[in-house]
Amino acid sequence: MMGQSATFPASGSAAFCVDHLRRLPEEVHTAYVEELGVSERSALLSWLGFTGTFAVARGVTHSIRSGRGPFRDVSTGGVHLHHYLWGIAMLTGVGAIAVHGEDERRRHPSVALTYGMGLGLIIDEFALLVDLEDVYWSRNGRISVEVGTGLIALGGTVLAALPVLRRLARNRRHGQTGRRADARTRTSTSTGTGTGTGTA
């Protein structure tokens, strides 16, 4: 009986992890809706769009520069189309909706997400827009800018998502507390059953 009861914590832990992962998307959505106001949701989506787009743009650019991967420059008529153009187009669309769109349309999640994505594309090629040729934009300087911008983007995303992260942490603590209580109950029941059997 003692050997069987010792296996409860391990099996219970594995089952808890699987169940937690299965319920995680629903928990994230619930925390997103209940912990964030409309403006906070927009801020979070903008940061997520900015951070994700900046990271992808940097990865694709490095892939093209190194000649690895399936990505190639987009050109028309021999003129290279930089991706900041797509960013400007996206911000133009967001601005048009902000000025002429109805309130419900302006508050749509896709507007905030598009704003962040467009800004990420523009910031990624900011040096081209201002045509800087200083050493600051050399290879080593560019790496510093990339790291700095990446850290700012990640920090902003985490700060905007703090209410959601706190909610998920509380759910996890409550789940672990309940799991430990269940394990103690099962152990006590198993011990009691074994004692009763031995006495009989």
CYANA upper distance limits for C-alpha pairs under 8 A (distance plus 0.5 A):
  1 MET  CA      5 SER  CA      6.72
  1 MET  CA    190 SER  CA      7.60
  1 MET  CA    191 THR  CA      7.87
  1 MET  CA    194 GLY  CA      6.80
  2 MET  CA      6 ALA  CA      6.78
  2 MET  CA    191 THR  CA      7.97
  3 GLY  CA      7 THR  CA      7.40
  4 GLN  CA      8 PHE  CA      7.75
  5 SER  CA    186 ARG  CA      8.29
  5 SER  CA    187 THR  CA      6.31
  5 SER  CA    190 SER  CA      7.16
  5 SER  CA    191 THR  CA      8.48
  7 THR  CA     11 SER  CA      6.81
  8 PHE  CA     12 GLY  CA      6.16
  8 PHE  CA    183 ALA  CA      7.23
  8 PHE  CA    186 ARG  CA      8.44
  8 PHE  CA    187 THR  CA      8.35
  9 PRO  CA     13 SER  CA      6.40
  9 PRO  CA    183 ALA  CA      6.99
 10 ALA  CA     14 ALA  CA      6.86
 11 SER  CA     15 ALA  CA      6.67
 12 GLY  CA     16 PHE  CA      6.48
 12 GLY  CA    179 ARG  CA      8.02
 12 GLY  CA    183 ALA  CA      8.04
 13 SER  CA     17 CYS  CA      6.73
 14 ALA  CA     18 VAL  CA      6.80
 15 ALA  CA     19 ASP  CA      6.55
 16 PHE  CA     20 HIS  CA      6.39
 16 PHE  CA    179 ARG  CA      8.12
 17 CYS  CA     21 LEU  CA      6.66
 18 VAL  CA     22 ARG  CA      6.73
 19 ASP  CA     23 ARG  CA      6.74
 20 HIS  CA     24 LEU  CA      6.39
 21 LEU  CA     25 PRO  CA      8.39
 23 ARG  CA     27 GLU  CA      6.70
 24 LEU  CA     28 VAL  CA      6.56
 25 PRO  CA     29 HIS  CA      6.74
 26 GLU  CA     30 THR  CA      6.61
 27 GLU  CA     31 ALA  CA      6.55
 27 GLU  CA    168 LEU  CA      7.46
 28 VAL  CA     32 TYR  CA      6.47
 28 VAL  CA    164 VAL  CA      7.50
 28 VAL  CA    168 LEU  CA      7.54
 29 HIS  CA     33 VAL  CA      6.70
 30 THR  CA     34 GLU  CA      6.50
 31 ALA  CA     35 GLU  CA      5.88
 31 ALA  CA     36 LEU  CA      8.14
 31 ALA  CA    163 PRO  CA      8.30
 31 ALA  CA    164 VAL  CA      5.71
 31 ALA  CA    167 ARG  CA      6.55
 31 ALA  CA    168 LEU  CA      7.66
 32 TYR  CA     36 LEU  CA      6.28
 32 TYR  CA     41 ARG  CA      7.93
 32 TYR  CA    164 VAL  CA      6.25
 33 VAL  CA     37 GLY  CA      8.15
 35 GLU  CA    163 PRO  CA      6.40
 35 GLU  CA    164 VAL  CA      6.77
 35 GLU  CA    167 ARG  CA      8.10
 36 LEU  CA     40 GLU  CA      5.97
 36 LEU  CA     41 ARG  CA      6.33
 36 LEU  CA    163 PRO  CA      7.45
 36 LEU  CA    164 VAL  CA      8.03
 37 GLY  CA     41 ARG  CA      6.63
 38 VAL  CA     42 SER  CA      6.86
 38 VAL  CA    107 ARG  CA      8.20
 39 SER  CA     43 ALA  CA      6.74
 40 GLU  CA     44 LEU  CA      6.66
 40 GLU  CA    160 ALA  CA      7.53
 41 ARG  CA     45 LEU  CA      6.63
 41 ARG  CA    109 PRO  CA      8.38
 42 SER  CA     46 SER  CA      6.57
 42 SER  CA    107 ARG  CA      8.25
 42 SER  CA    109 PRO  CA      7.04
 42 SER  CA    112 ALA  CA      5.75
 42 SER  CA    113 LEU  CA      8.10
 43 ALA  CA     47 TRP  CA      6.73
 43 ALA  CA    112 ALA  CA      7.71
 43 ALA  CA    160 ALA  CA      7.06
 44 LEU  CA     48 LEU  CA      6.60
 44 LEU  CA    157 THR  CA      6.80
 44 LEU  CA    160 ALA  CA      5.55
 44 LEU  CA    161 ALA  CA      6.65
 45 LEU  CA     49 GLY  CA      6.50
 45 LEU  CA    109 PRO  CA      7.65
 45 LEU  CA    112 ALA  CA      6.35
 45 LEU  CA    113 LEU  CA      5.56
 45 LEU  CA    116 GLY  CA      7.84
 46 SER  CA     50 PHE  CA      6.55
 46 SER  CA    112 ALA  CA      5.55
 46 SER  CA    113 LEU  CA      5.36
 46 SER  CA    114 THR  CA      7.87
 46 SER  CA    115 TYR  CA      6.67
 46 SER  CA    116 GLY  CA      4.64
 46 SER  CA    117 MET  CA      7.84
 47 TRP  CA     51 THR  CA      6.46
 47 TRP  CA    113 LEU  CA      8.45
 47 TRP  CA    116 GLY  CA      6.47
 47 TRP  CA    153 ALA  CA      7.25
 47 TRP  CA    156 GLY  CA      6.93
 47 TRP  CA    157 THR  CA      5.59
 47 TRP  CA    160 ALA  CA      8.08
 48 LEU  CA     52 GLY  CA      6.43
 48 LEU  CA    113 LEU  CA      7.83
 48 LEU  CA    116 GLY  CA      7.63
 48 LEU  CA    157 THR  CA      6.50
 49 GLY  CA     53 THR  CA      6.38
 49 GLY  CA    113 LEU  CA      5.64
 49 GLY  CA    114 THR  CA      7.38
 49 GLY  CA    115 TYR  CA      8.07
 49 GLY  CA    116 GLY  CA      5.04
 49 GLY  CA    117 MET  CA      5.10
 49 GLY  CA    120 GLY  CA      8.02
 50 PHE  CA     54 PHE  CA      6.46
 50 PHE  CA    113 LEU  CA      8.46
 50 PHE  CA    115 TYR  CA      8.43
 50 PHE  CA    116 GLY  CA      4.69
 50 PHE  CA    117 MET  CA      5.28
 50 PHE  CA    118 GLY  CA      7.93
 50 PHE  CA    119 LEU  CA      6.79
 50 PHE  CA    120 GLY  CA      5.08
 50 PHE  CA    153 ALA  CA      7.54
 51 THR  CA     55 ALA  CA      6.66
 51 THR  CA    116 GLY  CA      8.38
 51 THR  CA    117 MET  CA      8.46
 51 THR  CA    120 GLY  CA      7.43
 51 THR  CA    150 GLY  CA      7.59
 51 THR  CA    153 ALA  CA      5.69
 51 THR  CA    154 LEU  CA      6.96
 51 THR  CA    157 THR  CA      7.95
 52 GLY  CA     56 VAL  CA      6.66
 52 GLY  CA    117 MET  CA      8.17
 53 THR  CA     57 ALA  CA      6.42
 53 THR  CA    117 MET  CA      5.94
 53 THR  CA    120 GLY  CA      6.10
 53 THR  CA    121 LEU  CA      7.17
 54 PHE  CA     58 ARG  CA      6.63
 54 PHE  CA    117 MET  CA      8.25
 54 PHE  CA    120 GLY  CA      5.35
 54 PHE  CA    121 LEU  CA      6.79
 54 PHE  CA    123 ILE  CA      8.33
 54 PHE  CA    124 ASP  CA      6.73
 54 PHE  CA    150 GLY  CA      8.20
 55 ALA  CA     59 GLY  CA      6.71
 55 ALA  CA    150 GLY  CA      7.95
 56 VAL  CA     60 VAL  CA      6.58
 57 ALA  CA     61 THR  CA      6.49
 57 ALA  CA    121 LEU  CA      7.47
 57 ALA  CA    124 ASP  CA      7.68
 58 ARG  CA     62 HIS  CA      6.64
 58 ARG  CA    124 ASP  CA      7.80
 59 GLY  CA     63 SER  CA      6.66
 60 VAL  CA     64 ILE  CA      6.72
 60 VAL  CA     71 PHE  CA      7.24
 61 THR  CA     65 ARG  CA      6.66
 62 HIS  CA     66 SER  CA      6.59
 63 SER  CA     67 GLY  CA      6.54
 63 SER  CA     68 ARG  CA      5.71
 63 SER  CA     69 GLY  CA      6.55
 63 SER  CA     71 PHE  CA      7.44
 64 ILE  CA     68 ARG  CA      6.87
 64 ILE  CA     69 GLY  CA      7.85
 64 ILE  CA     71 PHE  CA      6.41
 64 ILE  CA     72 ARG  CA      6.29
 64 ILE  CA     73 ASP  CA      7.69
 73 ASP  CA     80 HIS  CA      7.38
 73 ASP  CA     81 LEU  CA      8.14
 74 VAL  CA     80 HIS  CA      6.50
 74 VAL  CA     81 LEU  CA      6.13
 74 VAL  CA     82 HIS  CA      8.06
 75 SER  CA     79 VAL  CA      5.76
 75 SER  CA     80 HIS  CA      4.78
 75 SER  CA     81 LEU  CA      5.90
 76 THR  CA     80 HIS  CA      7.14
 76 THR  CA     81 LEU  CA      7.76
 81 LEU  CA     85 LEU  CA      7.63
 82 HIS  CA     86 TRP  CA      8.37
 83 HIS  CA     87 GLY  CA      7.10
 83 HIS  CA    121 LEU  CA      6.62
 83 HIS  CA    122 ILE  CA      7.91
 83 HIS  CA    125 GLU  CA      8.18
 84 TYR  CA     88 ILE  CA      6.68
 84 TYR  CA    118 GLY  CA      8.38
 84 TYR  CA    121 LEU  CA      5.62
 84 TYR  CA    122 ILE  CA      4.89
 84 TYR  CA    123 ILE  CA      8.24
 84 TYR  CA    124 ASP  CA      8.00
 84 TYR  CA    125 GLU  CA      6.62
 85 LEU  CA     89 ALA  CA      6.74
 85 LEU  CA    122 ILE  CA      8.10
 86 TRP  CA     90 MET  CA      6.66
 86 TRP  CA    118 GLY  CA      7.54
 86 TRP  CA    121 LEU  CA      7.79
 87 GLY  CA     91 LEU  CA      6.74
 87 GLY  CA    117 MET  CA      7.66
 87 GLY  CA    118 GLY  CA      4.32
 87 GLY  CA    119 LEU  CA      6.63
 87 GLY  CA    120 GLY  CA      7.88
 87 GLY  CA    121 LEU  CA      5.54
 87 GLY  CA    122 ILE  CA      5.90
 88 ILE  CA     92 THR  CA      6.54
 88 ILE  CA    118 GLY  CA      7.01
 88 ILE  CA    119 LEU  CA      8.43
 88 ILE  CA    122 ILE  CA      7.43
 89 ALA  CA     93 GLY  CA      6.82
 89 ALA  CA    118 GLY  CA      8.20
 90 MET  CA     94 VAL  CA      6.80
 90 MET  CA    114 THR  CA      7.01
 90 MET  CA    115 TYR  CA      7.39
 90 MET  CA    117 MET  CA      8.44
 90 MET  CA    118 GLY  CA      5.77
 91 LEU  CA     95 GLY  CA      6.50
 91 LEU  CA    114 THR  CA      8.03
 91 LEU  CA    115 TYR  CA      6.36
 91 LEU  CA    118 GLY  CA      6.26
 91 LEU  CA    119 LEU  CA      7.80
 92 THR  CA     96 ALA  CA      6.69
 93 GLY  CA     97 ILE  CA      6.84
 94 VAL  CA     98 ALA  CA      6.63
 94 VAL  CA    111 VAL  CA      6.65
 94 VAL  CA    114 THR  CA      7.72
 94 VAL  CA    115 TYR  CA      6.86
 95 GLY  CA     99 VAL  CA      6.64
 96 ALA  CA    100 HIS  CA      6.33
 96 ALA  CA    101 GLY  CA      7.65
 97 ILE  CA    101 GLY  CA      4.87
 97 ILE  CA    102 GLU  CA      8.27
 97 ILE  CA    105 ARG  CA      7.85
 97 ILE  CA    106 ARG  CA      6.59
 98 ALA  CA    106 ARG  CA      6.17
101 GLY  CA    105 ARG  CA      6.48
101 GLY  CA    106 ARG  CA      6.52
102 GLU  CA    106 ARG  CA      6.71
103 ASP  CA    107 ARG  CA      6.81
104 GLU  CA    108 HIS  CA      6.96
106 ARG  CA    111 VAL  CA      7.12
107 ARG  CA    111 VAL  CA      7.51
107 ARG  CA    112 ALA  CA      8.25
108 HIS  CA    112 ALA  CA      7.81
109 PRO  CA    113 LEU  CA      6.78
110 SER  CA    114 THR  CA      6.35
111 VAL  CA    115 TYR  CA      6.64
112 ALA  CA    116 GLY  CA      6.92
113 LEU  CA    117 MET  CA      6.75
114 THR  CA    118 GLY  CA      6.47
115 TYR  CA    119 LEU  CA      6.65
116 GLY  CA    120 GLY  CA      6.63
117 MET  CA    121 LEU  CA      6.90
118 GLY  CA    122 ILE  CA      6.90
119 LEU  CA    123 ILE  CA      6.55
120 GLY  CA    124 ASP  CA      6.56
121 LEU  CA    125 GLU  CA      7.40
122 ILE  CA    126 PHE  CA      6.44
125 GLU  CA    129 LEU  CA      7.36
126 PHE  CA    130 VAL  CA      7.16
127 ALA  CA    131 ASP  CA      6.17
127 ALA  CA    132 LEU  CA      6.11
127 ALA  CA    137 TRP  CA      7.82
128 LEU  CA    132 LEU  CA      7.42
132 LEU  CA    137 TRP  CA      7.63
133 GLU  CA    137 TRP  CA      6.90
133 GLU  CA    138 SER  CA      8.43
134 ASP  CA    138 SER  CA      7.79
135 VAL  CA    141 GLY  CA      7.37
136 TYR  CA    140 ASN  CA      8.40
136 TYR  CA    141 GLY  CA      5.22
136 TYR  CA    142 ARG  CA      7.52
137 TRP  CA    141 GLY  CA      5.56
137 TRP  CA    142 ARG  CA      5.65
138 SER  CA    142 ARG  CA      6.26
139 ARG  CA    143 ILE  CA      6.79
140 ASN  CA    144 SER  CA      6.95
141 GLY  CA    145 VAL  CA      6.81
142 ARG  CA    146 GLU  CA      6.62
143 ILE  CA    147 VAL  CA      6.65
144 SER  CA    148 GLY  CA      6.52
145 VAL  CA    149 THR  CA      6.42
146 GLU  CA    150 GLY  CA      6.40
147 VAL  CA    151 LEU  CA      6.61
148 GLY  CA    152 ILE  CA      6.73
149 THR  CA    153 ALA  CA      6.54
150 GLY  CA    154 LEU  CA      6.56
151 LEU  CA    155 GLY  CA      6.42
152 ILE  CA    156 GLY  CA      6.51
153 ALA  CA    157 THR  CA      6.64
154 LEU  CA    158 VAL  CA      6.69
155 GLY  CA    159 LEU  CA      6.64
156 GLY  CA    160 ALA  CA      6.58
157 THR  CA    161 ALA  CA      6.59
158 VAL  CA    162 LEU  CA      6.47
161 ALA  CA    165 LEU  CA      6.65
162 LEU  CA    166 ARG  CA      6.48
163 PRO  CA    167 ARG  CA      6.73
164 VAL  CA    168 LEU  CA      6.80
165 LEU  CA    169 ALA  CA      6.65
166 ARG  CA    170 ARG  CA      6.70
167 ARG  CA    171 ASN  CA      6.77
168 LEU  CA    172 ARG  CA      6.66
169 ALA  CA    173 ARG  CA      6.72
170 ARG  CA    174 HIS  CA      6.64
171 ASN  CA    175 GLY  CA      6.53
172 ARG  CA    176 GLN  CA      6.64
173 ARG  CA    177 THR  CA      6.64
174 HIS  CA    178 GLY  CA      6.66
175 GLY  CA    179 ARG  CA      6.60
176 GLN  CA    180 ARG  CA      6.65
177 THR  CA    181 ALA  CA      6.76
178 GLY  CA    182 ASP  CA      6.67
179 ARG  CA    183 ALA  CA      6.65
180 ARG  CA    184 ARG  CA      6.70
181 ALA  CA    185 THR  CA      6.68
182 ASP  CA    186 ARG  CA      6.66
183 ALA  CA    187 THR  CA      6.58
184 ARG  CA    188 SER  CA      6.51
185 THR  CA    189 THR  CA      6.57
186 ARG  CA    190 SER  CA      6.50
187 THR  CA    191 THR  CA      6.53
188 SER  CA    192 GLY  CA      6.49
189 THR  CA    193 THR  CA      6.58
190 SER  CA    194 GLY  CA      6.66
191 THR  CA    195 THR  CA      6.62
192 GLY  CA    196 GLY  CA      6.62
193 THR  CA    197 THR  CA      6.69
194 GLY  CA    198 GLY  CA      6.68
195 THR  CA    199 THR  CA      6.69
196 GLY  CA    200 ALA  CA      6.80
